[in-house]
Every structure is written in C-alpha cells, then in structure tokens.
Amino acid sequence: MLKIKVIKAFDGDCILISFLDSDEKVKNILVDGGTHRTYSRNLKPILQCVQDKEESIDLLVITHIHDDHIGGIVEFYQDIDFNKDLIKKVWFNSKGLLKSMAPNLEESSEEINLLMPSDTKMGMKSGNTLEAELIKKNNWEEKVIFFGEKLNIDNAKITVLAPTLEGIKALKKVMKVEEDETTLQAANKKDYDENICDLVQKKFTEDSSDTNRSSIALLLEYTDKKLLLLGDCWPSDIVLSLKELGYSEENKLKIDYFKVSHHASKKNTSKELLDLIDCENYIVSTDGSKHGHPNKEALARIIKNKESTKFHFNYEIFNEIFSKEELVEHKIQCYEIEEIEV
C-alpha cells in the first residue's frame, strides 16, 4: 500500500505519502505545508486524523522557504492545541543552519545571504519563525540536506536529488528585493489559448531563482514503486544528479508518478530532463491563481515527450487549459485528485 495525498494548498505544495512498513504499520512522509491558510482549512484535519490513529509523521521535508511551501508548517508549529511530537524527523535547510555549516560549504558564514524577491519576503520571515520553533524540539536533523543524502524508513528508500552543492552555495547571491510591475504582469499571463505544437517549439529558459534552486527534491522508492518529488527545483540540477546516478536517454529512470516542479512553471521542466524520465503520470499542485501556473508550455513538453500522458491536478483547472480537441488529438487524460493509491 502506497498512497499519495495531494492536499489542496491553494497556489502551493503540500503532499502526504503513506505506506505500510514490514510490520503492517502505517508510515507517513509530509512534503511541505502549503500556504498559511492551507493549515486550518486542509492540513490540520489530516494531521489530526494521523494523530487520532496513533500514527506519526515519520519525516517532514520542508523543501525551501517560499511561503507557499512553508506557511502551513509554520501554522502547525504555532498551534498551541497540537502535539508537536507528532513529527519524528525534520529536514529543513534554514538560514541559520546554512550559516552554521558554511565552513563545510567552503564559504564564510557572512557570505551566505538569503535575501528574497518581493513575493517571498513573508517566506523569509516564516523561515526564521519556523527555525526558532524547531530549535525547541529534538527532531530536527540539523545538517544541510543536498544531493547524495539517503534515508531508509523501513522498506521505503529516499534519495535526495537536489539541491546540489552548487545550488546551496548559490544562495549567497543577493537577490533583488523588488520586481517591476511589467515583470510581474508578464509572469501572471496565462498561455492557455496557445497551441500545444507551437508551445513545444519555444526556446526553453530556465528558472533563475536561487531560492527555487535550493529546493529539496526526492526520489522515493517503495517496493517496486517510484515517485519523483521536485519541489520548485531547477531541471538542470536534476539532470546532473540523475546522470551522476547512471541514468541516461538510453537508461531512463522509470517512475510511477512525477510531481512536476514549481507548479508546472515553463521554466522548471525541460526537454533534457524529460528525456531521462519514463513516466505516464504527472502531478500538478496549484489552484492556478498565481503566476500563470500551470504553464501550458511546460505541460506541452511533457505531452510531446510521451505518447499518452495522464495529468493529476489537485484542483479542477484542466478544462481551462486544454480544449476537448486537444485532449483527443494528443491522448491527454486529466483528473482532479485528492489521493492516489499506487
């Protein structure tokens, strides 16, 4: 039994993975917590159910400090009515942790800087708040998590694909605080009226956010099932990691479900990455309310990479993206899902 619960997290990510251990007991991994309002509306009832069943969150992975990933986790730790011992282990590359580990990253602590663009100033504040809460507990694994880290939770194996060491070091860069109005408007523009064949011909331009690049990305293997969970990471870093692990266009990584990076932004899914992957099922987490996500351009690359593609959305937004004719012509299947049993 392997279940993936793609929690409604507005424009964010919040995914609960549950599986049976060798003693037939349920183990749970929570990846991100969505926005702040995700907690009271959708995440808290699920965590309450986990607690009522006398289960635990055996691993909490906070991929990075953007507010649409960390907000719900901050709310959980500030909820005085909730027992925080529910969380057994935490992976979180906090600002303070990165500074303290700077000598091991061949950087001085003064050089690592996490200044954020305008849409993540709240994320910076939330990250500091969460770090303070985690310090009070003894379940935070206070080491920088990056490519090569591995963890076994009974019969489930987790391999960290990102961030790379270079991705961690890149956080020292001072990012601009404000974005001009033109840039923001362009980022929010949707491309749903464009043709799939035209979109796939567009030149790929990779994400430039070092904060997105710092996302913890995971390959999870359970029995014969494999999941790829990419946070908001850069595709070029995943390509490097997969090649380092021996995957290639001739020896593709076969996976059952692929959580598409950065809510299916056109800048986070490249043909080079898709050429290393053999997968039919793609998970898209967003309500479509911000930044033009999901970009049809990213979905078009996925569609052209596979003869038949299944998209699993946690909100019913696919009718806005694809026409009925496109669904038939390109053999696209779209589903609104809350939980998938693999």
WOJO-V882874 format. One record per residue. N is the residue number from 1. PHI is phi as a letter, one per 30 degrees, with the letter a starting at -180 (999 if undefined). NEAR is the number of other C-alpha atoms within 10 Angstrom. D_CENTER is the distance of its C-alpha to the mean C-alpha in whole Angstrom. Layout:
BEGIN
n	phi	near	d_center
N	PHI	NEAR	D_CENTER
N	PHI	NEAR	D_CENTER
END
This chain:
BEGIN
n	phi	near	d_center
1	999	12	22
2	b	16	19
3	c	15	17
4	c	21	13
5	c	18	14
6	c	24	11
7	d	24	13
8	d	24	14
9	b	29	12
10	i	21	14
11	c	21	12
12	c	28	9
13	c	30	6
14	a	29	8
15	b	24	9
16	c	21	12
17	c	21	13
18	b	19	17
19	a	21	19
20	c	17	23
21	d	15	24
22	d	9	28
23	c	7	29
24	i	9	28
25	c	9	26
26	d	19	23
27	c	21	20
28	b	22	17
29	b	20	13
30	c	21	11
31	c	26	7
32	i	25	7
33	b	33	10
34	i	30	10
35	d	25	13
36	e	23	16
37	d	16	18
38	e	25	15
39	d	23	17
40	d	13	21
41	d	13	20
42	b	17	18
43	d	24	16
44	e	19	20
45	e	12	21
46	d	15	19
47	d	21	19
48	d	15	23
49	d	11	23
50	e	17	22
51	d	16	24
52	d	10	27
53	d	10	27
54	i	10	27
55	c	17	24
56	b	19	21
57	c	22	18
58	d	17	18
59	b	21	15
60	c	22	13
61	c	20	10
62	c	24	9
63	d	29	6
64	a	27	9
65	c	30	11
66	d	26	11
67	d	25	13
68	d	26	10
69	c	27	8
70	c	29	11
71	e	26	14
72	d	29	14
73	d	27	14
74	d	24	17
75	d	21	19
76	d	21	19
77	d	17	20
78	c	14	23
79	d	14	24
80	d	9	27
81	d	8	28
82	c	14	25
83	d	12	26
84	d	16	23
85	d	13	24
86	e	16	22
87	c	20	19
88	c	15	20
89	b	18	18
90	b	19	16
91	c	20	13
92	a	25	13
93	d	25	14
94	d	21	16
95	d	18	19
96	d	16	22
97	d	14	20
98	d	26	20
99	d	19	23
100	d	17	25
101	c	17	24
102	e	19	25
103	e	11	28
104	d	11	26
105	c	17	24
106	i	9	27
107	b	15	27
108	d	14	29
109	d	16	27
110	d	9	28
111	d	14	27
112	d	22	23
113	b	17	22
114	c	19	19
115	d	17	21
116	c	23	18
117	d	17	19
118	e	14	20
119	d	14	17
120	b	17	16
121	d	16	19
122	d	17	18
123	d	22	15
124	d	20	18
125	d	13	20
126	d	22	17
127	d	26	16
128	d	17	20
129	d	14	21
130	d	22	18
131	e	18	19
132	d	13	23
133	d	14	22
134	d	19	21
135	d	11	24
136	d	9	26
137	c	13	24
138	c	12	25
139	c	17	22
140	d	18	19
141	d	13	19
142	d	19	20
143	b	14	20
144	d	20	17
145	c	25	15
146	b	23	14
147	e	19	15
148	j	15	18
149	d	13	17
150	b	15	17
151	b	12	18
152	c	12	20
153	c	14	20
154	h	13	23
155	c	13	22
156	c	17	19
157	c	16	18
158	c	17	14
159	c	18	14
160	d	22	12
161	c	29	12
162	a	31	11
163	d	29	12
164	d	23	15
165	d	16	18
166	d	14	19
167	d	21	15
168	d	23	16
169	d	20	20
170	d	18	19
171	d	23	18
172	d	20	22
173	d	15	22
174	d	15	23
175	c	16	21
176	d	10	23
177	d	12	23
178	c	10	24
179	c	11	24
180	d	8	27
181	d	9	27
182	d	8	27
183	d	9	24
184	d	12	22
185	d	11	24
186	d	11	23
187	d	14	19
188	d	15	20
189	d	13	22
190	c	18	21
191	c	15	22
192	d	19	23
193	d	11	27
194	c	13	26
195	d	15	27
196	e	20	25
197	d	14	27
198	d	10	28
199	d	19	24
200	d	20	23
201	d	11	26
202	d	10	25
203	d	8	24
204	d	16	20
205	b	11	20
206	d	15	17
207	e	19	14
208	c	11	17
209	d	16	14
210	d	21	15
211	d	24	12
212	d	23	9
213	d	27	11
214	d	28	11
215	e	30	7
216	d	27	7
217	c	31	7
218	b	27	9
219	c	18	11
220	c	20	13
221	c	18	17
222	b	19	19
223	h	10	22
224	c	7	22
225	c	14	19
226	b	20	16
227	b	22	12
228	c	25	9
229	b	23	6
230	c	26	5
231	h	28	2
232	c	28	5
233	d	31	7
234	d	30	11
235	d	23	12
236	d	17	15
237	d	21	14
238	d	23	13
239	e	21	16
240	d	16	18
241	d	19	16
242	d	18	17
243	d	16	20
244	d	12	21
245	d	12	20
246	j	11	23
247	d	17	21
248	a	16	23
249	d	14	24
250	d	8	27
251	b	13	25
252	d	17	21
253	d	21	18
254	d	16	19
255	b	19	16
256	d	17	16
257	b	23	13
258	b	22	10
259	d	25	7
260	d	26	8
261	d	26	6
262	h	26	7
263	h	27	8
264	i	24	10
265	d	22	12
266	d	24	15
267	c	19	14
268	b	25	11
269	b	26	13
270	c	20	16
271	d	16	19
272	e	13	19
273	d	19	16
274	d	20	17
275	d	18	20
276	c	20	19
277	c	23	17
278	c	18	19
279	a	22	17
280	c	19	18
281	c	19	16
282	b	21	13
283	c	23	10
284	b	24	10
285	c	29	9
286	a	27	11
287	c	19	15
288	i	21	16
289	d	12	17
290	b	16	16
291	i	17	16
292	i	20	17
293	d	24	14
294	d	29	14
295	d	22	16
296	d	25	19
297	d	27	19
298	d	25	16
299	d	24	16
300	d	19	20
301	d	22	19
302	d	25	17
303	d	21	20
304	d	16	23
305	d	18	21
306	b	18	22
307	d	11	25
308	b	15	24
309	b	21	20
310	c	19	19
311	c	24	16
312	c	25	15
313	c	22	14
314	d	23	14
315	b	20	16
316	d	15	20
317	c	17	19
318	d	19	20
319	d	11	24
320	d	10	23
321	d	16	22
322	c	18	24
323	d	14	27
324	d	9	29
325	d	9	31
326	d	13	28
327	e	14	26
328	d	10	29
329	d	9	30
330	c	17	27
331	h	14	26
332	c	17	23
333	c	14	22
334	b	18	20
335	b	15	19
336	c	15	18
337	b	19	17
338	c	15	16
339	b	16	17
340	c	13	17
341	c	11	19
342	c	13	19
END
